[in-house]
Every structure is written in C-alpha cells, then in structure tokens.
Amino acid sequence: MVSLIILFRLTFAIANRVRTLMKVLVIVSFFVLTGSASADSGALSLSGAAEALCNASKRLKSVYAFVQAKTKYATEKVREFEDMVELVRLKIVRVRGNEGGNGNWTSCTGIAKFLKRVGSKVNRVKRRELKRLRYLGYSAVGAAGIAAGRLDEFVSVFQQPNNRNGVEFFSCAAGARGEAATKAELHDCFQGGKTAVDAAEFLSVEDVEEKKGSQAEGRANLEEAIRRHLKPSNNDPRYTGGESQGCQLVRGSSGGGYLGNASLTTNLLWGDGIFGVKKDGVGETAYIGDTRNETYSYDMMWEENPTTNVPTLRAAMDAYRAFEEQVSEYGDIYRSLTEEWTEKTIGRRADAMKILNGLGSLPIENVSALNSRTKQDWLSASQVKDADKDLLMTEIGLCGGLGRRSFFRRMFRKAWRKIFGGNWGKDD
C-alpha cells in the first residue's frame, strides 16, 4: 500500500503549496492588523466552525485506512480461493494414486473441466476486478486527500493571525473562552492531540486510523458524517454569534487590515467555498447559505450543502462512492465463485463428490465441497510442497488422455533436468 501513501502525500503537497502562499498573506495581515483592527469584525468559533473543519478533515484522511483495509481483504480472498483450487487438485492426485486403475479417468475429466472454469473466473477477477478496485481506491484516497488539504489550509490561515499579549487583542479563530484558539484546542487537526504545541504539524494520513465501523457504514454515512461535522451550531459560524474579535479576514470592505483602503470586488471564498466573505461586508453578520451565490444577505456565509456545492468535497464523495460500488460488485463476484463449490453445484455428480470426499484425513462436509476448516487442516499439516503447481497440473493433464507411462516419463525427465541440468530428456 506504499502507492496509496505516496498518492496521499502528493495531494497534501499541492495543498501545502497553497498554504505557503496563504501564510504570506497571514504574515502581512498580522502586522497590519496590530495597528488597524476593526472592533466590529467577528471570529470563527471553536465549537461551531474550527472544530468542525478539523473533524471533517480527519474523517477524510481516514479514507486511506478504509481503502487499504478493503483492498487487502479483497486480495486475501483471491489468494484464499486459489488455495482452495490447489487443494482440490491435490485431492484428485491422491485419490487416483490410492485407487489406481482407469476407473477414475471419467470422473477426473469432469472435475478438471470444473477446475478450469473456476480457475478462469479467478484469473478474470485478478486481472480485471481487483485491478479496478485498486485503481478506484487510489482515486478515492487522492480525492479525499485534496479535500482534507483544503480544509487544513482554511484552519491554518484562520488559526495563525492573533495577538494574545498586545494591548489590542484580536483573533480569527476564537477559543473556548474567547481567547485565540490554540492547536491543542484544535486537537483533531494537529499532531499531539490535546497536548499539541504551537509548532505542531497537521495530522498525516498515517496518524489517522480508520473510523470504527466505517467498512460497514458505506458512502452514505461518510457523506452524512461530513455534513454533520460541517454544520455550525445555530447555523452561525461566529464566536458567540458576533462578539468582536477584530479579525480582518472576515471583512470585505475597506477600513484597514490587509485590504487597506480598498474593497473586495467579488465575494471571497475560503476552504474551496466552505466559508464566504461578502465583497463589501464589515464582518458583523453571518448565516448558512450558498457561498457561490453572487449576492449575500449577510457579511459572512457558511456553505449549507458542502458535499454538494464544494467541488473538492463533491469529488471526494463521488470517488468514494465509485470505490464502494466496486467493493460491492467484487463481493458479488466472489460470492458467485464460492457458490461454485457448494453441494448444489458439485453434489449433483456422484463421481465429483467421490473424488472430493476421497481422503478421510481431509474431510468434506455434506453442505459444502470445501470449507475453511478443510483448507486450514491441509495447510497446517505442512503439505504445501505436495501442492506444487507443475506436478498438479501435469497430474490433471492425465484427465485429458495422457497415459500413466507417459506421465511418469515426463516427470522423470523434469527431475533429471532439475538435478543434473542440460537438455537431456526434453519433452518432445
């Protein structure tokens, strides 16, 4: 899964570049704000907005662990099924070897055809379905990483500008008691959690474990969680509903700060549109709505439908949905393969069940031709060497009409070449 980590890091690298530019803006803002902060401009609240952004970002980063777990599970299922196929081949060899004679050639041919059909399906799953599952997983991880990066950028820009010790206090992200929010208070965003220091970095994908139960929850609950996280209390993202914090980042009109005597010519969007600042607003009023609307009824607007109207979040939801659908389709295909081994399919043929039930040391239950206990017994008995692919494929080749003498001659030649080398005994 190294590829997934690399992909996620690349997406965050893009966001980091944007974040670097934003830091320049924040630094400029800091020096301007200390001398000309407006007493009317509010700040984002900790519980209503800042924590919401962190929670949503963390949930998006957990997509990596979710995709990794699903892909690993799917790969293991294919390998498990291949082990089952090899086990049946081993049974064929041993049963015929114990009973001898030509009485088994007909039943062996039937089983060989069955194995060939199942084997081709397994190969198709590996070539097509598993490959597509991985591809869609990469897409889901990448899209979630970009969306999380934009939210982190938003948090970074609003958390940094503050003056905690000066005579003229101001902040753009208010803490629990109105002071400037610290990284420890934004513990779902930064490494170190509730003990995070000022120099702490944002959580990486490796720092975020998969959300408990998210494998069963599916895309609907992921989207529901993002919407829930990004819904401000009382539909207002401001600290105490408008108490002055002197934040110039929420002011769109002239009057100091980083705008100086100029005003915004268009509404300003933060976090890819999670939050909007009115082009001529003074940072006093706020409510939820469509941040991409040209006309604002309030100085600040918080996006009411983030997973629909915010491009990066919408792309993340779409990519995650595509991955979930492929996981479901993969599960259906795997179940159809498993059904090939049931008594309903194989049990109709007495000769097939005779071969499969031929070894008392490897019992087969009536309700299933193969089961996990059977496979575990075989593997735990250290009989893996007996399942050598070349040997088993050659043995099954006997079902196609090769004589016993021809078989042993071929195996002797292979052994000779393996031990002594050279081309002596090369098959005709």
C-alpha positions as CSV (number, residue, x, y, z in Angstrom):
1,M,0.0,0.0,0.0
2,V,3.0,2.3,-0.4
3,S,1.4,3.7,-3.5
4,L,-1.6,4.9,-1.5
5,I,0.7,6.7,0.9
6,I,2.6,8.4,-1.9
7,L,-0.6,9.4,-3.6
8,F,-2.0,10.9,-0.4
9,R,1.3,12.8,0.3
10,L,1.2,14.2,-3.3
11,T,-2.2,15.6,-2.8
12,F,-1.2,17.2,0.5
13,A,1.9,18.7,-1.2
14,I,-0.5,20.6,-3.5
15,A,-2.4,21.9,-0.6
16,N,0.8,22.8,1.2
17,R,1.9,25.0,-1.7
18,V,-1.3,26.9,-1.5
19,R,-0.9,27.0,2.3
20,T,2.5,28.6,1.9
21,L,1.1,31.4,-0.1
22,M,-1.6,31.8,2.5
23,K,1.0,32.1,5.2
24,V,2.5,35.1,3.4
25,L,-1.0,36.6,3.4
26,V,-1.4,35.9,7.1
27,I,2.0,37.4,8.0
28,V,1.1,40.5,6.1
29,S,-2.2,40.6,7.8
30,F,-0.6,40.2,11.2
31,F,1.4,43.3,11.0
32,V,-1.4,45.3,9.5
33,L,-4.0,44.1,12.0
34,T,-2.0,45.0,15.0
35,G,-2.4,48.7,14.1
36,S,-5.8,48.8,12.4
37,A,-8.0,46.0,13.6
38,S,-11.7,46.8,13.4
39,A,-13.6,46.5,16.6
40,D,-16.6,45.1,14.7
41,S,-15.1,42.1,13.0
42,G,-16.0,38.7,14.5
43,A,-14.1,35.4,14.5
44,L,-14.8,31.8,13.8
45,S,-16.0,29.9,16.9
46,L,-14.1,26.9,18.2
47,S,-17.1,24.6,18.5
48,G,-19.1,26.0,15.7
49,A,-16.6,26.2,12.9
50,A,-12.9,25.5,13.7
51,E,-13.5,22.1,15.3
52,A,-16.0,21.2,12.5
53,L,-13.3,21.7,9.9
54,C,-10.8,19.6,11.9
55,N,-13.4,16.8,12.4
56,A,-14.2,16.7,8.7
57,S,-10.6,16.8,7.6
58,K,-9.8,13.9,10.0
59,R,-12.6,11.8,8.7
60,L,-11.5,12.4,5.1
61,K,-8.0,11.3,6.0
62,S,-9.4,8.1,7.4
63,V,-10.4,7.1,3.8
64,Y,-6.8,5.9,3.3
65,A,-7.1,3.3,6.1
66,F,-10.5,2.3,4.8
67,V,-9.3,1.8,1.2
68,Q,-6.2,-0.1,2.5
69,A,-8.3,-2.5,4.6
70,K,-10.8,-3.2,1.8
71,T,-8.1,-3.8,-0.8
72,K,-6.1,-6.0,1.5
73,Y,-9.3,-8.0,2.3
74,A,-10.1,-8.5,-1.4
75,T,-6.6,-9.6,-2.3
76,E,-6.6,-12.1,0.5
77,K,-9.9,-13.6,-0.6
78,V,-8.4,-14.2,-4.1
79,R,-5.4,-15.9,-2.6
80,E,-7.6,-18.0,-0.3
81,F,-9.7,-19.1,-3.3
82,E,-6.6,-20.1,-5.2
83,D,-5.5,-22.2,-2.2
84,M,-8.9,-24.0,-2.4
85,V,-8.4,-24.7,-6.1
86,E,-4.9,-26.2,-5.3
87,L,-6.4,-28.3,-2.6
88,V,-8.9,-29.9,-4.9
89,R,-6.2,-30.6,-7.4
90,L,-4.2,-32.3,-4.6
91,K,-7.2,-34.4,-3.7
92,I,-7.6,-35.5,-7.3
93,V,-3.9,-36.7,-7.4
94,R,-4.1,-38.5,-4.1
95,V,-7.5,-40.2,-4.7
96,R,-6.4,-41.5,-8.1
97,G,-3.0,-42.5,-6.7
98,N,-4.6,-44.5,-4.0
99,E,-7.3,-46.2,-6.1
100,G,-5.3,-46.7,-9.3
101,G,-6.7,-48.2,-12.5
102,N,-8.7,-46.4,-15.2
103,G,-11.9,-46.2,-13.3
104,N,-11.3,-42.6,-12.3
105,W,-10.4,-41.1,-15.7
106,T,-14.0,-40.1,-16.5
107,S,-14.7,-38.5,-13.1
108,C,-11.3,-36.9,-13.2
109,T,-12.1,-35.3,-16.5
110,G,-15.3,-33.8,-15.2
111,I,-13.5,-32.3,-12.2
112,A,-10.7,-31.0,-14.4
113,K,-13.2,-29.1,-16.6
114,F,-14.8,-27.7,-13.5
115,L,-11.5,-26.5,-12.1
116,K,-10.6,-25.0,-15.4
117,R,-13.8,-23.0,-15.5
118,V,-13.4,-21.8,-11.9
119,G,-9.7,-21.0,-12.5
120,S,-10.5,-18.8,-15.5
121,K,-13.0,-16.9,-13.3
122,V,-10.4,-16.4,-10.6
123,N,-7.9,-15.1,-13.2
124,R,-10.5,-12.7,-14.6
125,V,-11.2,-11.4,-11.1
126,K,-7.4,-10.8,-10.6
127,R,-6.9,-9.2,-14.0
128,R,-10.0,-7.0,-14.1
129,E,-11.9,-6.6,-10.9
130,L,-9.1,-6.5,-8.4
131,K,-7.1,-4.1,-10.7
132,R,-10.1,-1.8,-11.0
133,L,-10.7,-2.0,-7.2
134,R,-7.1,-0.8,-6.6
135,Y,-7.4,2.0,-9.2
136,L,-10.7,3.3,-7.7
137,G,-9.1,3.1,-4.3
138,Y,-6.2,5.3,-5.4
139,S,-8.8,7.8,-6.8
140,A,-10.8,7.8,-3.6
141,V,-7.6,8.4,-1.5
142,G,-6.4,11.1,-3.8
143,A,-9.7,13.0,-3.8
144,A,-10.1,12.7,-0.1
145,G,-6.6,14.0,0.4
146,I,-7.2,17.1,-1.7
147,A,-10.4,17.9,0.1
148,A,-8.8,17.4,3.5
149,G,-5.9,19.6,2.4
150,R,-8.2,22.5,1.5
151,L,-9.9,22.3,4.9
152,D,-6.5,22.2,6.7
153,E,-5.5,25.3,4.7
154,F,-8.6,27.1,5.9
155,V,-7.8,26.2,9.5
156,S,-4.2,27.2,9.1
157,V,-5.0,30.7,7.7
158,F,-7.6,31.5,10.4
159,Q,-5.7,30.0,13.4
160,Q,-2.5,31.9,12.9
161,P,-3.4,35.6,12.9
162,N,-3.8,36.7,16.5
163,N,-2.4,39.0,19.1
164,R,-2.7,37.3,22.6
165,N,-0.4,39.6,24.5
166,G,-0.8,43.0,22.9
167,V,-2.9,45.8,24.1
168,E,-5.2,45.5,21.2
169,F,-6.4,41.9,21.2
170,F,-7.6,40.2,18.1
171,S,-8.0,36.6,16.6
172,C,-9.7,35.0,13.7
173,A,-10.4,31.6,15.4
174,A,-11.7,32.1,19.0
175,G,-11.0,29.5,21.7
176,A,-13.4,28.2,24.2
177,R,-13.3,31.3,26.4
178,G,-12.8,33.8,23.6
179,E,-9.0,33.8,23.5
180,A,-7.2,32.8,20.3
181,A,-7.7,29.1,19.6
182,T,-4.5,27.0,20.2
183,K,-3.5,23.9,18.3
184,A,-4.2,21.9,21.4
185,E,-7.8,23.0,21.3
186,L,-7.9,22.0,17.6
187,H,-6.7,18.5,18.6
188,D,-8.4,16.8,15.7
189,C,-6.3,18.8,13.3
190,F,-2.8,18.7,14.7
191,Q,-0.3,16.1,15.8
192,G,-0.1,15.7,19.6
193,G,-3.8,15.9,20.1
194,K,-4.8,17.8,23.2
195,T,-1.1,18.3,24.1
196,A,-0.2,19.8,20.7
197,V,2.3,22.6,20.8
198,D,2.4,25.7,18.6
199,A,4.9,24.1,16.3
200,A,2.8,21.0,15.7
201,E,2.1,19.9,12.2
202,F,-1.2,18.8,10.8
203,L,-2.2,15.1,11.2
204,S,-0.9,13.0,8.4
205,V,-2.7,10.0,6.8
206,E,-0.6,7.6,8.9
207,D,-1.8,9.4,12.1
208,V,-5.4,8.8,11.4
209,E,-6.9,5.3,11.9
210,E,-9.9,4.0,10.1
211,K,-13.1,5.2,11.6
212,K,-14.6,2.3,13.6
213,G,-17.4,0.6,11.7
214,S,-16.8,2.6,8.6
215,Q,-16.3,-0.5,6.5
216,A,-19.9,-1.4,7.2
217,E,-21.3,2.2,7.1
218,G,-20.6,2.8,3.4
219,R,-20.6,6.0,1.4
220,A,-24.0,7.3,2.7
221,N,-22.8,7.5,6.3
222,L,-19.5,9.1,5.2
223,E,-21.3,11.9,3.5
224,E,-23.7,12.2,6.4
225,A,-20.7,12.5,8.8
226,I,-19.1,15.2,6.7
227,R,-22.3,17.2,6.5
228,R,-22.8,16.8,10.3
229,H,-19.3,17.9,11.0
230,L,-19.6,21.0,8.8
231,K,-22.9,22.2,10.2
232,P,-22.3,25.1,12.6
233,S,-24.3,25.4,15.8
234,N,-27.3,27.7,15.4
235,N,-26.3,28.0,11.7
236,D,-23.8,30.7,12.7
237,P,-20.0,30.1,12.5
238,R,-19.1,33.1,14.6
239,Y,-17.9,33.2,18.2
240,T,-20.9,34.0,20.5
241,G,-22.9,35.0,17.4
242,G,-20.9,38.1,16.6
243,E,-18.8,39.3,19.6
244,S,-16.0,41.4,18.3
245,Q,-12.6,39.7,17.8
246,G,-11.0,42.2,15.4
247,C,-10.5,39.7,12.6
248,Q,-9.8,41.4,9.3
249,L,-10.0,38.1,7.3
250,V,-13.8,38.3,7.5
251,R,-14.0,41.9,6.4
252,G,-14.7,42.6,2.7
253,S,-14.9,46.4,2.7
254,S,-12.2,49.0,3.1
255,G,-11.2,50.2,6.5
256,G,-7.7,48.9,7.3
257,G,-6.2,45.4,7.7
258,Y,-4.8,43.6,4.7
259,L,-7.3,45.4,2.3
260,G,-6.2,48.9,3.3
261,N,-8.4,51.5,1.7
262,A,-9.6,49.0,-1.0
263,S,-12.6,46.7,-1.0
264,L,-13.1,43.2,-2.4
265,T,-14.5,43.3,-5.9
266,T,-16.1,39.8,-5.6
267,N,-17.1,37.6,-2.6
268,L,-14.0,35.8,-1.2
269,L,-14.2,32.1,-0.7
270,W,-12.2,30.1,1.9
271,G,-11.7,26.4,2.1
272,D,-12.8,25.9,-1.5
273,G,-16.2,27.5,-0.6
274,I,-16.9,26.2,2.8
275,F,-16.9,29.8,4.0
276,G,-17.5,33.1,2.1
277,V,-16.9,36.7,2.9
278,K,-19.1,39.4,1.3
279,K,-17.3,41.7,-1.0
280,D,-18.5,44.8,0.8
281,G,-19.2,43.3,4.2
282,V,-17.8,44.5,7.5
283,G,-17.7,41.1,9.3
284,E,-20.6,41.6,11.6
285,T,-23.4,39.2,10.5
286,A,-23.3,35.5,9.3
287,Y,-25.6,32.6,8.4
288,I,-25.7,29.5,6.3
289,G,-26.4,29.5,2.6
290,D,-24.9,29.2,-0.9
291,T,-21.4,30.6,-0.7
292,R,-21.2,30.7,-4.5
293,N,-24.2,32.9,-4.9
294,E,-23.2,36.3,-6.2
295,T,-25.4,38.1,-3.7
296,Y,-25.0,37.7,0.1
297,S,-27.6,38.7,2.6
298,Y,-25.0,38.6,5.4
299,D,-21.4,39.7,5.8
300,M,-20.3,36.0,6.0
301,M,-21.8,32.9,4.6
302,W,-21.2,29.3,5.7
303,E,-22.0,26.7,3.0
304,E,-25.2,24.9,3.7
305,N,-24.6,21.9,1.4
306,P,-20.9,21.3,1.5
307,T,-20.8,17.8,0.0
308,T,-22.9,19.0,-3.0
309,N,-21.6,22.6,-3.6
310,V,-17.9,22.4,-2.6
311,P,-16.1,21.0,-5.6
312,T,-13.3,19.1,-3.7
313,L,-15.7,17.6,-1.3
314,R,-18.1,16.6,-4.0
315,A,-15.3,15.0,-5.9
316,A,-14.2,13.1,-2.8
317,M,-17.8,11.8,-2.3
318,D,-18.1,10.7,-5.9
319,A,-14.7,8.9,-5.9
320,Y,-15.6,7.2,-2.6
321,R,-19.0,6.1,-4.0
322,A,-17.3,4.6,-7.1
323,F,-14.9,2.7,-4.8
324,E,-17.8,1.5,-2.6
325,E,-19.7,0.3,-5.6
326,Q,-16.7,-1.7,-6.9
327,V,-16.2,-3.2,-3.5
328,S,-19.9,-4.4,-3.6
329,E,-19.5,-5.7,-7.1
330,Y,-16.3,-7.5,-6.1
331,G,-18.2,-9.1,-3.2
332,D,-20.9,-10.3,-5.6
333,I,-18.4,-11.9,-7.9
334,Y,-16.6,-13.6,-5.0
335,R,-19.8,-15.0,-3.7
336,S,-20.7,-16.4,-7.1
337,L,-17.3,-18.1,-7.2
338,T,-17.9,-19.5,-3.8
339,E,-21.3,-20.9,-4.8
340,E,-19.5,-23.0,-7.5
341,W,-18.2,-25.1,-4.6
342,T,-21.5,-25.8,-2.9
343,E,-23.2,-29.2,-2.8
344,K,-25.9,-27.8,-5.1
345,T,-23.3,-27.4,-7.9
346,I,-20.9,-30.3,-7.3
347,G,-23.1,-32.6,-5.3
348,R,-25.2,-33.5,-8.4
349,R,-22.3,-35.5,-9.7
350,A,-21.6,-38.6,-7.7
351,D,-18.2,-39.0,-9.3
352,A,-17.2,-35.5,-8.4
353,M,-18.2,-35.9,-4.8
354,K,-16.4,-39.3,-4.8
355,I,-13.1,-37.5,-5.7
356,L,-13.7,-34.6,-3.3
357,N,-14.6,-36.9,-0.4
358,G,-11.9,-39.4,-1.2
359,L,-9.5,-38.6,1.6
360,G,-10.5,-39.3,5.2
361,S,-7.7,-37.1,6.5
362,L,-9.2,-34.1,4.7
363,P,-13.0,-34.3,5.5
364,I,-15.6,-32.6,3.3
365,E,-18.9,-31.7,4.9
366,N,-22.1,-32.5,3.1
367,V,-23.2,-28.9,2.8
368,S,-20.1,-27.7,1.1
369,A,-17.4,-29.2,-1.1
370,L,-14.8,-27.1,0.6
371,N,-14.7,-25.1,3.7
372,S,-12.2,-23.1,5.8
373,R,-11.6,-25.9,8.2
374,T,-10.5,-28.2,5.3
375,K,-8.1,-25.6,4.0
376,Q,-6.7,-25.0,7.4
377,D,-6.2,-28.7,8.0
378,W,-4.3,-29.0,4.7
379,L,-2.0,-26.0,5.3
380,S,-1.4,-26.8,9.0
381,A,-0.3,-30.4,8.0
382,S,2.7,-28.9,6.2
383,Q,1.6,-30.4,2.9
384,V,2.2,-27.3,0.9
385,K,5.0,-29.0,-1.0
386,D,2.6,-31.7,-2.2
387,A,0.6,-29.0,-3.9
388,D,3.4,-28.0,-6.3
389,K,1.7,-26.4,-9.3
390,D,3.7,-28.1,-12.0
391,L,3.1,-31.6,-10.5
392,L,-0.6,-31.0,-10.0
393,M,-1.2,-29.5,-13.5
394,T,0.6,-32.5,-15.0
395,E,-1.4,-34.9,-12.9
396,I,-4.7,-33.2,-14.0
397,G,-3.4,-33.5,-17.6
398,L,-3.9,-37.2,-17.2
399,C,-7.6,-36.5,-17.3
400,G,-7.1,-35.3,-20.9
401,G,-5.9,-38.8,-22.0
402,L,-2.2,-39.0,-21.1
403,G,-1.2,-42.5,-20.3
404,R,0.4,-43.4,-16.9
405,R,3.6,-44.4,-18.6
406,S,3.8,-41.0,-20.4
407,F,3.2,-39.2,-17.2
408,F,6.0,-40.9,-15.3
409,R,8.3,-40.4,-18.3
410,R,7.6,-36.7,-18.3
411,M,8.1,-36.4,-14.5
412,F,11.4,-38.3,-14.6
413,R,12.7,-36.0,-17.4
414,K,11.8,-33.0,-15.4
415,A,13.5,-34.3,-12.3
416,W,16.6,-35.2,-14.3
417,R,16.9,-31.7,-15.8
418,K,16.3,-30.1,-12.4
419,I,19.1,-32.2,-10.7
420,F,21.7,-32.6,-13.5
421,G,20.8,-29.7,-15.8
422,G,21.2,-29.8,-19.6
423,N,18.6,-30.6,-22.2
424,W,18.6,-34.4,-21.9
425,G,15.1,-35.7,-21.6
426,K,13.5,-32.6,-23.0
427,D,9.8,-33.2,-23.8
428,D,9.0,-33.8,-27.4
